């Protein structure tokens, strides 16, 4: 019996948000709650991804007491 291997892919919530829900924040100031482990699949920091996104006005960062970087 030849069974295909199932490969599940986990997509971080931030990527889902950027792909499907940008209309909720386009043109608004955005605050990001994250920590130093917040990354997307390619390894880029959530802070960098949000800060460089042309449709996001990243205005505030919120993090635990130990900081982001």
Contact map, one row per residue, 1 for C-alpha under 8 A:
111000000000000000000000000000000000000000000000000000000000000000000
111100000000000000000000000000000000000000000000000000000000000000000
111110000000000000000000000000000000000000000000000000000000000000000
011111000000000000000000000000000000000000000000000000000000000000000
001111100000000000000000000000000000000000000000000000000000000000000
000111110000000000000000000000000000000000000000000000000000000000000
000011111000000000000000000000000000000000000000000000000000000000000
000001111100000000000000000000000000000000000000000000000000000000000
000000111110000000000000000000000000000000000000000000000000000000000
000000011111000000000000000000000000000000000000000000000000000000000
000000001111101100000000000000000000000010000000000000000000000000000
000000000111111100000000000000000000000110000000000000000000000000000
000000000011111110000000000000000000000000000000000000000000000000000
000000000001111111000000000000000000000100000100000000000000000000000
000000000011111111100000000000000000000100000000000000000000000000000
000000000011111111111000000000000000000000000000000000000000000000000
000000000000111111111100000000000000000000000000000000000000000000000
000000000000011111111100000000000000000000000000000000000000000000000
000000000000001111111100000000000000000000000000000000000000000000000
000000000000000111111100000000000000000000000000000000000000000000000
000000000000000111111111100000000000000000000000000000000000000000000
000000000000000011111111110000000000000000000000000000100000000000000
000000000000000000001111110000000000000000000000000000000000000000000
000000000000000000001111110000000000000000000000000000000000000000000
000000000000000000001111111111000000000000000000000000010000000000000
000000000000000000000111111100000000000000000000000000110000000000000
000000000000000000000000111110000000000000000000000000111000000000000
000000000000000000000000111111000000000000000000000000011000000000000
000000000000000000000000101111100000000000000000000000011110000000000
000000000000000000000000100111110000000000000000000000011111000000000
000000000000000000000000000011111000000000000000000000000111110000000
000000000000000000000000000001111100000000000010000000000101110000000
000000000000000000000000000000111110000000000000000000000000111000000
000000000000000000000000000000011111110000000100000000000000111100010
000000000000000000000000000000001111110000000000000000000000001100110
000000000000000000000000000000000111110000001000000000000000000000111
000000000000000000000000000000000111111000001000000000000000000000000
000000000000000000000000000000000111111100001110000000000000000000000
000000000000000000000000000000000000111111111100000000000000000000000
000000000001011000000000000000000000011111111100000000000000000000000
000000000011000000000000000000000000001111110000000000000000000000000
000000000000000000000000000000000000001111110000000000000000000000000
000000000000000000000000000000000000001111111000000000000000000000000
000000000000000000000000000000000000001111111101100000000000000000000
000000000000000000000000000000000001111100111111100000000000000000000
000000000000010000000000000000000100011100011111110000000000000000000
000000000000000000000000000000010000010000001111111000000000000000000
000000000000000000000000000000000000000000011111111100000000000000000
000000000000000000000000000000000000000000011111111110000000000000000
000000000000000000000000000000000000000000000111111110010100000000000
000000000000000000000000000000000000000000000011111110011100000000000
000000000000000000000000000000000000000000000001111111010000000000000
000000000000000000000000000000000000000000000000111111110000000000000
000000000000000000000000000000000000000000000000000111111000000000000
000000000000000000000100011000000000000000000000000011111000000000000
000000000000000000000000111111000000000000000000011111111100000000000
000000000000000000000000001111000000000000000000001001111110000000000
000000000000000000000000000011110000000000000000011000011111100000000
000000000000000000000000000011100000000000000000000000001111100000000
000000000000000000000000000001110000000000000000000000000111110000000
000000000000000000000000000000111100000000000000000000000111111000000
000000000000000000000000000000111100000000000000000000000001111100000
000000000000000000000000000000001110000000000000000000000000111111110
000000000000000000000000000000000110000000000000000000000000011111110
000000000000000000000000000000000000000000000000000000000000001111100
000000000000000000000000000000000000000000000000000000000000001111110
000000000000000000000000000000000011000000000000000000000000001111111
000000000000000000000000000000000111000000000000000000000000001101111
000000000000000000000000000000000001000000000000000000000000000000111
